Amino acid sequence: GASWPHLGSDAKWVPVLQAAGITVNGFKPANSRFLVNWSKVFRDRFAGTPVKNVALTYAGHRVRGEVMISHEGIEGGAIYALSKGIREQPGHPLMIDLRPDLKFEVLNERLQRPRGKDTQSNYLRKVAGLTPVAISLLRETGNAMDAAGIKQVAVPILRPAGIARAISSAGGIAFDEVTEHFQLKKMPGCYAVGEMLDWEAPTGGYLLQACFSTAVAAAKDCLKSLA
């Protein structure tokens, strides 16, 4: 593909195939971090800190997992699972439920307990089970410190970070340019597999498995042709 070019994935083969009349769709970052304009205080304190056991919703799609705060924005397994939708449908807020295992009514009831001499942070940690990064995320986004605020944290996404640091890339050789065994129709005897093809997977594990599988299918067909 075209992600991490300084490690060799630079897609320099594209002009060769295009010169042969093969359609190669433009590369885009997949499984990437997304940029968020964090305040300096939040960024400096929490960059590299995970927000665990959350539920993310973007444009109607919901996933469970964790996210990682970075200097530039937000990333992690749950973000990667939504990355295609975030990239292709910009403009929606990323909604985070900080306590997906607690129903709104239960959380709301807990938050009615007297705070006493506890600071707001200690109170939220004790009754709502929030971590320091989760509490600061509420403040960073201007959310109310109540059940509604905790269940619906809106994070304004700017855009995907550059493809050079994305885990993988979307785009590549159009599928109608290859046979069912991944041989290029316009270059007989030449095969294209893995991230050379125009597809994307939601995580690195699925990505690797599909790369291995397409390579095995191509190799078997190549051996059969040679025989």
N, C-alpha and C positions, 0 to 999 in steps of 0.2 A: 504493500500500500504506500501511503505517503506520510505516515506519522513517524516521528522520531528519525528524521532524515540523517542526523549526525551519527546514527548507529547503522546506517546503510539502507533504511527503508525510504528511499528517495524517489521512487517511481520514475527513474530515468529511462525506463523501457517504453514509456508512453509514446514518445515521438516515433519510435521504430514501428509500433503497431499502427499508429495513425497514418503513417506514410503508406502502409499496406491497405488502407481503406477500412480499418477496423474501428468501430465506434468505442471510444473510451469516455465514459461520463466523468465529469469533474469530481475531484476528491473533496471531501468535507470531513471535519473532525467528528469522530464517534467515540463514545465512552470518554468524554472529555470533561474537564472542569468548566464551570460557567462563571463569568465575571459578575461580581457584586461590588458596589461602591461602599465598602465598609468604612466606618469611621476609623481614624488612626488608633484611637484608644482600644476599640474592639479588635481590630486587626493585630495590633502589637501584642495584645494579651492572649488571644485565642487562636492565632494561626497555628495549624497543626493539631488542633484539638478536635476529637470526634464528638458528635452529638448522636448518642446511641439510642436504639429502640424507638425510632420515630416512624411516622407514616407521612409520605409525601404525596401530594395531589397536584397534577398539572394538566390543565385543559380536560378535566374529567377522568384522567387516568391516575390510579392510586397504587402505590407500592409501599412495602415495609422494608426497613433496613436501618442503615446509619449514614450520616453525612459527615464530611470533614470540612472544617473551616480552613481556608487557605488565605494567604496574603491577598490574592487576587479575587477570591470569591468562594465558591463552594463546589465540592466534588464528593466522590465516594460511591459505593455500590448502588445505593438507592437513586442517586443522581444519574448514574450510567444507565440504569434501567429506563429512565425517562428521557435520556439525552436526545433521541431522535425526535420525539414530540416537542421538546423545548427548542431544538434547533429549527424544526420545520414550521412550528406555529409560534413565532415570537409574539411577545406582548402580553402574555398571561402572567399573573403572579404565581410564584411557587408557594403553595400552601403547605405548611408543616404542622402536623399534630404532634406536640411534644409528649403527650401521654395517650397513645392510641389504645392501650389496654384498659383505660378507665373511661367509662361512659360519662357523658357531660354531667348528668344528674349526680353521679357519685362524686365527681371532682368538685362540682359546685357545692355540694353538701360539706365536703371537707374544708372548703375555703370559707365556710361560715363560722368556723371555730375561732374563738378569740385569739388574737395574736399575742397578747400579753407584752412581755418585755423583749420578745424576739425582734431582731431586725427583719426587714421585709425578706431579705435573702434567706435567712435561717428559717423563717416561717414557711416560705415556699418550698424549701428543701424538706422540711419535716412533714408538712401536710399534703404537698403535691408531688413530692419525690423528684423535684427538679435539680439538676446539676448546675454548678456555677455558669457554665457556658450556655445552658438553656435559659437561665434567668437573664443573663446578659443579652441573649438573642432577643428576648422579649423587649428589653429596653432599647436595643439597637433599632428594632423595627417599629418602635412606638406603640406596641401592643399593650392593652390593659392587662394588669396582673390578676385577671379573673379567669373563670373556666373557659369563657368564650375566647379570650386572648390566648390562652395556653393551647386550646384545641385548633386554633386557626391563625398561625403566624404567617403573615404574608411577606415573602422575601422578593424584592424586585430584581429580576434577572436582567442583565444588560445584553449579553451575547456569549456565544461559546468562546473559550480561550483558543489560541492559535492551534492549528493542526500539528505543529512541530512537537507539542507536548501531549497530544491526545493519545490515549491507549491504542486506538485503532482508527481506521478511516472508512467512511462510506464512499461510494463511487468506485469507478473502475470499468473493466470491460463489460459491455452490455451482454446479457445472457443469450440473446439471439445470435451472438457472434461465435458461440461455441456449441459443440455437439453435446449429447447427453453424457458423454465421457470426458467433457472439458477440452476437447481438441478444437483449436481455432479453425473455423471453416475456410477462412481465406489464407491460412498458412498450414496446410496439411503436415502432420508430423510434429507440430508444435502445440503444446498444451499450456493452459493457464489455470491456476488453482488459487485457493486461499483468498487473500486480500487483493489479488489482482482483479478479482471479479467484483461486480457491483452489488454488494450486499453488506449488511452489518449485523452484528450480534450484540445482545444487551450486556454481556459481560465477557471478560477475558477467557473464562473457561469454555463457554460456548464457541467463542471465536477460534481458540486453538483446536477444539475438536473438529470443527468444520474444515479448518485448514488441513488437518491430518486426513480427514475423510475424503476430501476432494483430491488430495494428492495420491491417496491409495487407489481411488477409482481411475485416475488418469494413468497411474503406473501400470495397473492391470490391463487397461486398454492398449497401452503402448507395447507391453510384452506380447499381448495377443496379436497385435499387428505385425510385430517382428517375427513371431512364430509362423 
